[in-house]
Amino acid sequence: MITRHDSGSLVWYDVLSPDTDEIRTLAEECTLPPEYLTDLTSVTPNVTTTASKNAVKMVLDFPFVKRTDLTRPHQVKFIATKKALVTIRFEDIQSIDNFASDFEVHTLLHKKDRLTGGHLLISLLLLMYRGLDDKLDYLTERLAVIDNEIFTGHEREMVKEIAEIGRRLVMFRQAVEAQGSALGMLYSALPNIFKTLAQEQVVILNEQYMHINRRLARTTLALQELRETNNSLITTKQNEIMKTLTIMAFVTFPLSLVSSIFGMNTIATPIIGTPGDFWIILAFMLTGFVSFFIFFWYKKWL
């Protein structure tokens, strides 16, 4: 499906899951280089930037953090020419929808700048990277919740939560880091293709990308610290349980031994047969039981 957004001579084609006929239509209307058309109908594995004399093509993967029905990042293909910007995507992406609502305002505010598809590409990428900032905000909030739960006695329940956040951060980091080389090639190609594009706009985009990388590194470090803390608390609780069980086993073993000795079927067993023999043995066992606990308390093992 092709959605056209016009602003004078500049057109943005927002394309969702295109078929061959729609790609042919785009090629005719935008005069796209033939080599740009070969992979536009499906998701491709590589993140790349390709530049020609009058156009530039980018393929970027953008991570998601909330959706559970997807197993791969969102892929967007960008083609910028002097008079058009083409975006091809295969799922709904909120940042692109937001850019559509602001398209007319954006082009009017920058009308005197002789806008090109390159200007639109930089503006859209900047908006999408700010959207990644919001996604990191969501992950940071989730980590704050996990941190609170860890210290309120829910360490075991948080193991799965930490693993899920970790999986999403790994996907996030892989997608963002893969974009570095593609963006570097874009920065080199843009000044040669779009002469009116100010260098400041490219610098702002690069700063936003680097900001995402720094935040991603901090969030990953925070997750690692939470995981280590959670594991330490779980290990400590397990050690306390094992210590208690060991003490109970140590206390009950001698008592079991005593009861087994006096339960032997022998003729000359001491105490057995004397008046009150049961209470004497019971008192002996109880004394030993209390003595063990006093000893453990003195050693601060309890």
Secondary structure, 3 states (H helix, E strand, C coil): CEEEEEECCEEEEEEECCCHHHHHHHHHHHCCCHHHCCCCCCCCCCCEEEECCCEEEEEEEECCCCCCCCCCCEEEEEEEECCEEEEEECCCCHHHHHHHHHHHHHHHHCHHHCCCHHHHHHHHHHHHHHHHHHHHHHHHHHHHHHHHHHCCCCHHHHHHHHHHHHHHHHHHHHHHHHHHHHHHHHHHHHHHHCCCCCHHHHHHHHHHHHHHHHHHHHHHHHHHHHHHHHHHHHHHHHHHHHHHHHHHHHHHHHHHHHHHHHCCCCCCCCCCCCCCHHHHHHHHHHHHHHHHHHHHHHCCCC
